[in-house]
Amino acid sequence: MTTTEHKSEGPVAADDEIVLDVQDLNVTFSSEDGPLQAVRGVSYQVRRGEALGIVGESGSGKSVTSMAIMGLLPRTAKVSGSARVLDQEVIGLNDAQISKVRGRRIAMIFQDPLTSLNPVYTIGYQIVEAILTHRKTTKQKARERAIELLDKVGIPNPERRVDQYPHELSGGMRQRVVIAIAMANDPDIIIADEPTTALDVTVQAQVLEALEAARKETGAALVLITHDLGVVAGHVDRVAVMYAGRLVETGTVEDVFYRPRMPYALGLLGSLPRMDEERGARLTPIKGTPPSLLNLPQGCPFAPRCPMVQDVCLSEAPVLTAPEDAEERHEDPLARHLAACHFSDQLAGARPQDLFQATELRGSGPEAVAEEEKDAEAGSGAEQEGDSASSEILLSATDLVKHFPIRSKGILRRKVGEVQAVSGIDLELREHETLALVGESGCGKSTTARLLLQLIKQTSGDVRYKGKPLHTLSEAQMRPLRRDLQLVFQDPFASLDPRMTVWDIIAEPMQIHGRGKEAKQRVGELLDLVGLNPEHGSRYPHEFSGGQRQRIGVARALALNPKVLILDEPVSALDVSIQAGVINLLEDLQDELGLSYLFVSHDLSVVKHIADRVAVMYLGKIVETGTTEQLFSAPAHPYTQALISAIPLPDPVKERTRERIVVTGDVPNPANPPSGCRFRTRCPKFAGELSETERLKCVEEPPVLLDRGTGHQDACHYSKAVELI
């Protein structure tokens, strides 16, 4: 079928026509504590072919706004205002009426593709269903269209994949299937709600490429909802910043990123660890948390967190207006730069660090600032001078291997294979050092962390703490050593007992190790150390925000004065402003207490900011390792190069002009890894640059980690250092 045939029904938008017009949209939910105003007076417009990014912290109302437009809110929600799709009002339509618009004129891509897809139907059936719902065509032609769509969004072997079920696909492939469903009827508007959250950076790049292909194929306008400012910088034309249910700043992506006029937008930009900045500069988080939508403060909702707050901010809510001193750069009225701040004129040329002060454990006075500047001048030169090499090795692994058995079904459950989770890695973590372990999901990072702590036993290999072997110890012999080796989990809510108070949670390790007498004083000290009020120890985990819960997890891990903290994705689930506060906290604690960190992460922006050395893992093996400066200034392994090039930069010009190294496909099955080099099935160099003889070597001979002469090691037969940033 051609695009023209798909567009045969209903009105067609002209290139400059407004396809989505939202005016004074309000959404209120009823609760036991009173009305909750989730969206308050939101207005925006989007033209055909245009991309609008909506950003903000969790709970700001981004997703609720889109759900209201799609007619997907529960019946108890009170929705008022207007949302017109091609001049058709959609607010107030009943289910039968909105169903004729939804999927045909406006489509939505949800955050979690696994819950968006029906597990009992093939992906082909679900795409065909979307086509047949709105088009008069045969099932055969609809199936052909489904295969065509799967091919367009970059799914390999679409003729075979069309008959598979969602659980047979990876997370990235499932998200591309959802994009294909959204494309099925060539809609005029596509709303993408956090389409890349929880995806690896390489998969994220593939999904964003598929989203761009969807826009090009359908000519649709895009509303991209995300908290990742790097994604916004490279893929939208205009930006709308939301806070506490309202729009607080709008404008072109260049205006909002380079010339923000709302303290909140400036704070979001300052909270980001950036790949294109030197390591050592502290992040500037926004202090505090968003207000409760049940009890919004009078005046500006950002006032309790704003360093510029004055009396007028506490009594009068600002409205979106153009700053008086702002230059009018655009004739297009939709591109005007507007900010909801009484003092937006004072923010001309301001930097985040000028406005927000980073949280300091050592104080916030002039002495602390001078000390920080002195530290910044010293920088991370220790790693360059080799000081870290002379410090004591605390934790090490040699030829570490972990295979998990695959067993058959039935009563006997015989072993029929094994998953090679970790395949012979060597690691050394030194005193007062941060070693980052990075790679895609499934590469073996978290398994390695648990092996080092002996939470699971290795198949073979050697794990030592201060030279003492751990793998030969019994559980009883390991218990005293666990005081020195602690773990901070990725999800603080899942790792904290909801039935225990925060005081009991932090005191529990001390009671287990016979130090319960000191718990009363120690818990208060720990809460104060991680930036929480000691008086809140009687509260339960659900009464704290995500960032505060992560701080509680850190406090618990510090209860026994450990030497080593293993941090398993400790900031991946946090908003950028909260993430910045936790990162600063970890750096302060390392300086205060002399801790060593093994930092497990897939976010290389965070890794560059916090790590001294980096080890890159792929399919159970370390493929490159070196100092942070070496690895980021000139990565040598094609996989590392692809990871770094896939990290989005929160800079519109840089993000749109930088060179990309695209990795196609998904990580191979660790139960049956490729022969030779495990990365060769996805390696762009193997696919396009090597001769037949060179490729044969990659197929037959596994590469080993080799030092190229500077302490920078990589496992590639044909590695070549490349500058990417």
HELIX and SHEET records of a PDB file:
HELIX    1   1 THR A    3  HIS A    6  1                                   4    
HELIX    2   2 LYS A   62  MET A   70  1                                   9    
HELIX    3   3 ASP A   95  VAL A  101  1                                   7    
HELIX    4   4 PRO A  113  SER A  116  1                                   4    
HELIX    5   5 ILE A  123  HIS A  134  1                                  12    
HELIX    6   6 LYS A  139  LYS A  152  1                                  14    
HELIX    7   7 PRO A  158  ARG A  161  1                                   4    
HELIX    8   8 PRO A  166  GLU A  168  5                                   3    
HELIX    9   9 GLY A  171  MET A  183  1                                  13    
HELIX   10  10 VAL A  201  THR A  218  1                                  18    
HELIX   11  11 LEU A  229  HIS A  235  1                                   7    
HELIX   12  12 VAL A  253  TYR A  258  1                                   6    
HELIX   13  13 PRO A  263  GLY A  270  1                                   8    
HELIX   14  14 ALA A  303  ARG A  305  5                                   3    
HELIX   15  15 ASP A  311  SER A  315  1                                   5    
HELIX   16  16 PRO A  333  ALA A  335  5                                   3    
HELIX   17  17 SER A  344  LEU A  347  5                                   4    
HELIX   18  18 PRO A  352  LEU A  355  1                                   4    
HELIX   19  19 PRO A  366  ALA A  378  1                                  13    
HELIX   20  20 GLY A  381  GLU A  385  1                                   5    
HELIX   21  21 ASP A  387  SER A  390  1                                   4    
HELIX   22  22 LYS A  445  LEU A  452  1                                   8    
HELIX   23  23 GLU A  475  MET A  478  1                                   4    
HELIX   24  24 ARG A  479  ARG A  483  5                                   5    
HELIX   25  25 PRO A  492  SER A  495  1                                   4    
HELIX   26  26 VAL A  502  ILE A  512  1                                  11    
HELIX   27  27 GLY A  516  GLU A  518  5                                   3    
HELIX   28  28 ALA A  519  LEU A  529  1                                  11    
HELIX   29  29 PRO A  534  SER A  538  5                                   5    
HELIX   30  30 PRO A  541  GLU A  543  5                                   3    
HELIX   31  31 GLY A  546  LEU A  558  1                                  13    
HELIX   32  32 VAL A  576  LEU A  593  1                                  18    
HELIX   33  33 LEU A  604  ILE A  610  1                                   7    
HELIX   34  34 THR A  628  SER A  633  1                                   6    
HELIX   35  35 PRO A  638  ALA A  646  1                                   9    
HELIX   36  36 PRO A  652  THR A  657  1                                   6    
HELIX   37  37 PRO A  684  GLY A  688  1                                   5    
HELIX   38  38 GLU A  692  GLU A  700  1                                   9    
SHEET    1   A 4 LEU A  36  ARG A  47  0                                        
SHEET    2   A 4 ILE A  18  PHE A  29 -1                                        
SHEET    3   A 4 LYS A  78  VAL A  85 -1                                        
SHEET    4   A 4 GLN A  88  GLU A  89 -1                                        
SHEET    1   B 7 ILE A 106  ILE A 109  0                                        
SHEET    2   B 7 ILE A 189  ASP A 193  1                                        
SHEET    3   B 7 ALA A 221  ILE A 225  1                                        
SHEET    4   B 7 ALA A  51  VAL A  55  1                                        
SHEET    5   B 7 ARG A 238  TYR A 243  1                                        
SHEET    6   B 7 ARG A 246  THR A 252 -1                                        
SHEET    7   B 7 LEU A 338  ALA A 339 -1                                        
SHEET    1   C 4 LYS A 415  ARG A 430  0                                        
SHEET    2   C 4 ILE A 393  ARG A 407 -1                                        
SHEET    3   C 4 SER A 460  TYR A 465 -1                                        
SHEET    4   C 4 LYS A 468  PRO A 469 -1                                        
SHEET    1   D 8 LEU A 485  VAL A 488  0                                        
SHEET    2   D 8 VAL A 564  ASP A 568  1                                        
SHEET    3   D 8 SER A 596  SER A 601  1                                        
SHEET    4   D 8 THR A 434  VAL A 438  1                                        
SHEET    5   D 8 ARG A 613  TYR A 618  1                                        
SHEET    6   D 8 LYS A 621  THR A 627 -1                                        
SHEET    7   D 8 GLN A 713  ASP A 714 -1                                        
SHEET    8   D 8 LEU A 706  ASP A 707 -1                                        
END                                                                             
